[in-house]
Amino acid sequence: MRIFIDTSAFYALLDRDDTNQEAAASAWTSMLSSDNTLMTSNYILVETCALLQNRLGIAATRAFQEELVPIVNIEYVNPEVHRSGMAALLAAARRNLSLVDCVSFEIMRILGVKNAFTFDPHFKEQGFHTIP
């Protein structure tokens, strides 16, 4: 199964005080023990690094880069996907929906990925199956 990993999941894995940490760790272990293809985008990597560095510091950012990033396939956002994501964001006109979210949805649709490891309810709203 192909699984797209969102910032919220990466963050929950690295912040021991996150309310979703236990669920994230359990889901992560399960995903790694099965025959899954884990993927994310370079936009998610940027967003996650910024969040980790701001909230938890450089040690958490280093752990992310050295321990988690090597396990996942990275889809690099091209100009067309960026434009589509921006168009979706502007059309939705919702304050709490981000460009990174809209680009993630676009990538998932293009690649036919139906599963997302996330704690962000926007993925479910867009019709994706969320893990956990």
TIGU-932000 format. One record per residue: residue number from 1; residue in one letter; x, z, y of N, C-alpha, C, O in turn. Coordinates in Angstrom, 3 decimals. Layout:
 pos code     n.c1     n.c3     n.c2    ca.c1    ca.c3    ca.c2     c.c1     c.c3     c.c2     o.c1     o.c3     o.c2
 NUM    A        X        Z        Y        X        Z        Y        X        Z        Y        X        Z        Y
...
END
This chain:
 pos code     n.c1     n.c3     n.c2    ca.c1    ca.c3    ca.c2     c.c1     c.c3     c.c2     o.c1     o.c3     o.c2
   1    M    0.852    0.000   -1.171    0.000    0.000    0.000    0.902    0.000    1.241    1.929    0.678    1.268
   2    R    0.511   -0.760    2.258    1.231   -0.769    3.531    0.583    0.244    4.471   -0.638    0.270    4.624
   3    I    1.400    1.063    5.086    0.909    2.130    5.963    1.654    2.064    7.293    2.884    2.103    7.337
   4    F    0.888    1.964    8.369    1.442    1.966    9.722    1.554    3.417   10.183    0.599    4.184   10.055
   5    I    2.709    3.795   10.716    2.920    5.173   11.157    2.877    5.245   12.679    3.586    4.521   13.379
   6    D    2.030    6.133   13.162    1.805    6.331   14.588    2.668    7.483   15.124    3.157    8.314   14.358
   7    T    2.842    7.516   16.418    3.591    8.577   17.090    3.076    9.962   16.724    3.869   10.873   16.485
   8    S    1.769   10.128   16.677    1.210   11.449   16.387    1.670   11.980   15.036    1.871   13.184   14.883
   9    A    1.837   11.106   14.065    2.303   11.525   12.741    3.787   11.874   12.766    4.197   12.902   12.227
  10    F    4.587   11.020   13.390    6.014   11.322   13.506    6.218   12.662   14.210    7.020   13.489   13.777
  11    Y    5.483   12.861   15.294    5.638   14.096   16.058    5.254   15.311   15.216    5.962   16.318   15.216
  12    A    4.137   15.218   14.500    3.690   16.343   13.669    4.711   16.666   12.580    4.869   17.828   12.204
  13    L    5.399   15.656   12.076    6.426   15.902   11.059    7.606   16.704   11.619    8.240   17.463   10.887
  14    L    7.898   16.541   12.894    9.105   17.136   13.476    8.871   18.413   14.278    9.821   19.143   14.563
  15    D    7.632   18.691   14.643    7.339   19.894   15.423    6.685   20.935   14.518    5.508   20.825   14.174
  16    R    7.458   21.939   14.139    6.935   22.972   13.233    5.740   23.717   13.822    4.970   24.321   13.075
  17    D    5.570   23.687   15.132    4.453   24.381   15.774    3.232   23.489   15.970    2.198   23.965   16.440
  18    D    3.325   22.212   15.623    2.190   21.304   15.766    1.093   21.704   14.783    1.371   22.000   13.621
  19    T   -0.144   21.710   15.251   -1.264   22.110   14.381   -1.433   21.186   13.178   -2.043   21.578   12.184
  20    N   -0.909   19.981   13.253   -1.023   19.028   12.148    0.212   18.983   11.255    0.290   18.142   10.360
  21    Q    1.178   19.873   11.481    2.446   19.797   10.762    2.283   19.905    9.254    2.884   19.125    8.516
  22    E    1.496   20.839    8.789    1.327   21.029    7.345    0.677   19.808    6.706    1.126   19.341    5.660
  23    A   -0.367   19.296    7.326   -1.042   18.099    6.801   -0.107   16.897    6.844   -0.104   16.074    5.929
  24    A    0.685   16.797    7.909    1.629   15.680    8.036    2.695   15.743    6.952    3.009   14.727    6.332
  25    A    3.249   16.919    6.719    4.296   17.072    5.702    3.760   16.745    4.314    4.441   16.095    3.522
  26    S    2.559   17.187    4.022    1.950   16.905    2.720    1.697   15.409    2.544    2.002   14.845    1.493
  27    A    1.148   14.775    3.559    0.879   13.331    3.507    2.181   12.551    3.381    2.254   11.590    2.615
  28    W    3.206   12.953    4.120    4.510   12.280    4.100    5.101   12.327    2.691    5.559   11.311    2.168
  29    T    5.088   13.503    2.088    5.617   13.664    0.733    4.860   12.776   -0.240    5.462   12.132   -1.099
  30    S    3.557   12.742   -0.108    2.726   11.904   -0.982    3.026   10.424   -0.778    3.133    9.675   -1.749
  31    M    3.161    9.999    0.461    3.444    8.591    0.749    4.810    8.179    0.205    4.972    7.065   -0.293
  32    L    5.789    9.073    0.301    7.130    8.754   -0.173    7.206    8.700   -1.701    8.025    7.973   -2.264
  33    S    6.345    9.475   -2.364    6.386    9.509   -3.826    5.595    8.372   -4.468    5.630    8.211   -5.688
  34    S    4.896    7.595   -3.678    4.130    6.454   -4.178    4.827    5.164   -3.776    5.802    5.176   -3.024
  35    D    4.319    4.063   -4.280    4.905    2.754   -3.974    4.279    2.196   -2.699    3.479    1.262   -2.742
  36    N    4.653    2.780   -1.574    4.109    2.372   -0.279    5.180    1.702    0.564    6.370    1.987    0.430
  37    T    4.737    0.811    1.430    5.605    0.242    2.446    5.227    0.913    3.757    4.112    0.748    4.252
  38    L    6.156    1.665    4.309    5.912    2.377    5.565    6.430    1.530    6.706    7.531    0.983    6.642
  39    M    5.623    1.425    7.755    5.991    0.578    8.876    5.551    1.189   10.188    4.669    2.046   10.233
  40    T    6.177    0.735   11.245    5.830    1.140   12.593    6.287    0.024   13.526    6.753   -1.021   13.072
  41    S    6.154    0.249   14.824    6.623   -0.757   15.791    7.715   -0.168   16.665    7.886    1.049   16.740
  42    N    8.442   -1.042   17.318    9.452   -0.558   18.248    8.803    0.180   19.429    9.438    1.048   20.028
  43    Y    7.562   -0.148   19.769    6.865    0.589   20.823    6.618    2.036   20.388    6.762    2.962   21.187
  44    I    6.246    2.226   19.121    6.038    3.574   18.596    7.357    4.346   18.626    7.375    5.533   18.951
  45    L    8.452    3.680   18.290    9.756    4.351   18.324   10.094    4.838   19.730   10.561    5.964   19.905
  46    V    9.860    4.001   20.720   10.137    4.383   22.112    9.248    5.551   22.526    9.723    6.531   23.101
  47    E    7.963    5.440   22.232    7.026    6.498   22.598    7.388    7.818   21.908    7.361    8.877   22.536
  48    T    7.722    7.752   20.633    8.072    8.958   19.879    9.354    9.587   20.409    9.421   10.804   20.581
  49    C   10.362    8.777   20.668   11.618    9.314   21.223   11.380   10.010   22.556   11.902   11.099   22.793
  50    A   10.608    9.397   23.409   10.324    9.994   24.718    9.596   11.327   24.568    9.926   12.302   25.244
  51    L    8.611   11.362   23.686    7.833   12.581   23.467    8.710   13.687   22.865    8.680   14.829   23.324
  52    L    9.480   13.344   21.846   10.349   14.330   21.203   11.388   14.882   22.175   11.587   16.094   22.256
  53    Q   12.045   13.998   22.906   13.082   14.437   23.826   12.507   15.340   24.912   13.110   16.347   25.284
  54    N   11.328   14.964   25.415   10.696   15.744   26.479   10.228   17.111   25.993   10.427   18.119   26.672
  55    R    9.608   17.143   24.818    9.006   18.394   24.345    9.923   19.248   23.476    9.873   20.476   23.551
  56    L   10.757   18.617   22.654   11.540   19.368   21.671   13.050   19.281   21.875   13.795   20.112   21.355
  57    G   13.503   18.281   22.627   14.925   18.157   22.901   15.620   17.092   22.069   15.017   16.436   21.219
  58    I   16.896   16.946   22.342   17.679   15.867   21.740   17.895   16.077   20.241   18.035   15.098   19.508
  59    A   17.927   17.307   19.771   18.120   17.549   18.331   16.959   16.955   17.534   17.174   16.362   16.477
  60    A   15.748   17.108   18.025   14.585   16.530   17.341   14.625   15.008   17.407   14.252   14.331   16.448
  61    T   15.072   14.477   18.522   15.198   13.025   18.663   16.240   12.501   17.681   16.045   11.454   17.063
  62    R   17.323   13.214   17.539   18.378   12.823   16.586   17.853   12.891   15.144   18.112   11.989   14.347
  63    A   17.128   13.943   14.816   16.549   14.070   13.468   15.600   12.911   13.184   15.595   12.357   12.085
  64    F   14.811   12.554   14.165   13.901   11.406   14.027   14.695   10.142   13.724   14.391    9.420   12.774
  65    Q   15.703    9.882   14.529   16.505    8.664   14.389   17.274    8.635   13.067   17.386    7.582   12.441
  66    E   17.784    9.742   12.653   18.639    9.766   11.465   17.883    9.968   10.155   18.327    9.489    9.111
  67    E   16.750   10.668   10.191   16.045   11.016    8.956   14.773   10.209    8.702   14.458    9.908    7.551
  68    L   14.049    9.859    9.739   12.764    9.188    9.533   12.824    7.683    9.781   12.299    6.901    8.989
  69    V   13.454    7.282   10.864   13.489    5.860   11.212   14.077    4.992   10.093   13.546    3.911    9.843
  70    P   15.144    5.412    9.411   15.701    4.550    8.357   14.756    4.289    7.179   14.975    3.357    6.406
  71    I   13.724    5.095    7.044   12.792    4.962    5.923   11.711    3.919    6.189   11.092    3.415    5.252
  72    V   11.483    3.594    7.452   10.356    2.712    7.786   10.821    1.321    8.212   11.911    1.148    8.757
  73    N    9.965    0.343    7.950   10.175   -1.019    8.444    9.685   -1.064    9.887    8.642   -0.499   10.216
  74    I   10.435   -1.730   10.733   10.076   -1.797   12.151    9.621   -3.206   12.499   10.339   -4.181   12.276
  75    E    8.420   -3.296   13.048    7.894   -4.560   13.562    8.194   -4.597   15.057    7.786   -3.708   15.804
  76    Y    8.904   -5.624   15.479    9.246   -5.755   16.891    8.163   -6.542   17.610    7.753   -7.614   17.165
  77    V    7.712   -5.998   18.714    6.608   -6.578   19.476    7.116   -7.800   20.232    8.087   -7.729   20.985
  78    N    6.435   -8.922   20.014    6.789  -10.140   20.739    5.904  -10.263   21.981    4.931   -9.520   22.113
  79    P    6.218  -11.176   22.883    5.444  -11.294   24.123    3.948  -11.547   23.890    3.111  -11.027   24.629
  80    E    3.613  -12.334   22.879    2.197  -12.626   22.616    1.427  -11.369   22.199    0.311  -11.142   22.664
  81    V    2.013  -10.567   21.335    1.363   -9.328   20.902    1.262   -8.355   22.071    0.252   -7.667   22.222
  82    H    2.292   -8.297   22.889    2.243   -7.436   24.074    1.091   -7.859   24.992    0.321   -7.019   25.456
  83    R    0.979   -9.161   25.247   -0.108   -9.662   26.116   -1.477   -9.348   25.525   -2.393   -8.957   26.249
  84    S   -1.619   -9.518   24.216   -2.903   -9.219   23.562   -3.236   -7.734   23.660   -4.381   -7.363   23.916
  85    G   -2.231   -6.891   23.455   -2.442   -5.455   23.576   -2.824   -5.051   24.983   -3.715   -4.224   25.180
  86    M   -2.149   -5.635   25.965   -2.469   -5.339   27.366   -3.885   -5.810   27.707   -4.622   -5.106   28.397
  87    A   -4.262   -6.987   27.231   -5.618   -7.497   27.469   -6.659   -6.562   26.859   -7.688   -6.289   27.476
  88    A   -6.392   -6.072   25.649   -7.317   -5.147   24.993   -7.415   -3.833   25.766   -8.501   -3.273   25.913
  89    L   -6.289   -3.349   26.252   -6.279   -2.113   27.038   -7.111   -2.270   28.309   -7.930   -1.410   28.633
  90    L   -6.898   -3.358   29.014   -7.626   -3.578   30.267   -9.112   -3.812   30.018   -9.950   -3.367   30.802
  91    A   -9.439   -4.498   28.944  -10.847   -4.741   28.606  -11.554   -3.445   28.219  -12.724   -3.246   28.548
  92    A  -10.839   -2.566   27.518  -11.440   -1.297   27.094  -11.670   -0.368   28.281  -12.642    0.387   28.305
  93    A  -10.778   -0.426   29.261  -10.894    0.376   30.485  -11.154    1.853   30.190  -12.011    2.485   30.809
  94    R  -10.393    2.389   29.230  -10.525    3.800   28.844   -9.251    4.538   29.213   -8.147    4.073   28.930
  95    R   -9.406    5.658   29.829   -8.267    6.422   30.318   -7.340    6.918   29.201   -6.121    6.877   29.369
  96    N   -7.867    7.373   28.095   -7.044    7.978   27.049   -6.543    6.998   25.994   -5.842    7.405   25.067
  97    L   -6.878    5.749   26.112   -6.380    4.722   25.196   -5.113    4.133   25.813   -5.109    3.750   26.983
  98    S   -4.032    4.062   25.022   -2.764    3.621   25.588   -2.423    2.181   25.210   -2.997    1.616   24.279
  99    L   -1.494    1.610   25.936   -0.975    0.285   25.606   -0.347    0.313   24.215   -0.524   -0.622   23.435
 100    V    0.381    1.377   23.904    1.007    1.484   22.581   -0.063    1.471   21.489    0.116    0.824   20.457
 101    D   -1.173    2.179   21.707   -2.279    2.142   20.738   -2.791    0.713   20.557   -2.921    0.234   19.431
 102    C   -3.074    0.046   21.652   -3.650   -1.306   21.580   -2.693   -2.292   20.918   -3.124   -3.165   20.165
 103    V   -1.410   -2.160   21.191   -0.414   -3.015   20.543   -0.352   -2.692   19.047   -0.228   -3.596   18.220
 104    S   -0.436   -1.418   18.705   -0.436   -1.020   17.290   -1.612   -1.642   16.551   -1.450   -2.154   15.443
 105    F   -2.798   -1.599   17.159   -3.980   -2.188   16.522   -3.778   -3.683   16.315   -4.134   -4.229   15.271
 106    E   -3.209   -4.333   17.306   -2.972   -5.776   17.226   -1.998   -6.099   16.089   -2.241   -7.017   15.306
 107    I   -0.913   -5.356   16.000    0.062   -5.559   14.922   -0.609   -5.363   13.566   -0.437   -6.179   12.661
 108    M   -1.364   -4.291   13.429   -2.023   -4.011   12.158   -2.984   -5.128   11.765   -3.037   -5.522   10.600
 109    R   -3.732   -5.628   12.717   -4.673   -6.716   12.421   -3.939   -7.998   12.024   -4.321   -8.663   11.061
 110    I   -2.904   -8.336   12.754   -2.138   -9.553   12.455   -1.540   -9.482   11.050   -1.555  -10.469   10.315
 111    L   -1.015   -8.315   10.682   -0.358   -8.153    9.390   -1.312   -7.771    8.255   -0.912   -7.701    7.092
 112    G   -2.567   -7.527    8.605   -3.549   -7.152    7.585   -3.359   -5.741    7.053   -3.734   -5.450    5.917
 113    V   -2.782   -4.868    7.860   -2.572   -3.473    7.458   -3.835   -2.688    7.789   -4.319   -2.724    8.920
 114    K   -4.357   -1.990    6.808   -5.616   -1.273    6.983   -5.459    0.247    7.049   -6.413    0.959    7.364
 115    N   -4.254    0.742    6.751   -4.024    2.191    6.671   -3.034    2.647    7.729   -2.014    2.002    7.972
 116    A   -3.356    3.775    8.353   -2.483    4.335    9.378   -2.277    5.821    9.131   -3.235    6.566    8.924
 117    F   -1.026    6.241    9.153   -0.677    7.658    9.111   -0.697    8.110   10.561    0.214    7.808   11.331
 118    T   -1.744    8.834   10.921   -1.963    9.181   12.318   -2.910   10.358   12.444   -3.683   10.653   11.532
 119    F   -2.842   11.017   13.570   -3.802   12.050   13.927   -4.573   11.625   15.178   -5.305   12.424   15.763
 120    D   -4.410   10.395   15.577   -5.065    9.810   16.745   -6.401    9.206   16.313   -6.419    8.281   15.501
 121    P   -7.515    9.708   16.838   -8.838    9.212   16.419   -9.113    7.755   16.807  -10.056    7.153   16.293
 122    H   -8.309    7.186   17.700   -8.538    5.797   18.107   -8.373    4.823   16.944   -9.025    3.780   16.921
 123    F   -7.520    5.143   15.987   -7.318    4.251   14.841   -8.593    4.160   14.008   -8.995    3.074   13.591
 124    K   -9.219    5.297   13.771  -10.477    5.310   13.005  -11.557    4.567   13.789  -12.338    3.816   13.205
 125    E  -11.609    4.768   15.094  -12.578    4.061   15.945  -12.426    2.559   15.824  -13.404    1.820   15.931
 126    Q  -11.200    2.106   15.601  -10.921    0.666   15.487  -11.135    0.138   14.074  -10.884   -1.037   13.805
 127    G  -11.598    1.000   13.172  -11.929    0.571   11.815  -10.830    0.707   10.790  -10.962    0.192    9.679
 128    F   -9.746    1.385   11.129   -8.659    1.568   10.180   -8.877    2.847    9.370   -9.497    3.797    9.849
 129    H   -8.368    2.862    8.158   -8.384    4.065    7.323   -7.222    4.933    7.769   -6.092    4.456    7.868
 130    T   -7.487    6.197    8.038   -6.425    7.078    8.512   -5.988    8.057    7.430   -6.791    8.529    6.626
 131    I   -4.711    8.340    7.435   -4.088    9.284    6.528   -3.524   10.392    7.400   -2.869   10.048    8.384
 132    P   -3.698   11.637    7.158   -4.443   12.204    6.032   -5.940   12.142    6.228   -6.695   12.582    5.361
END
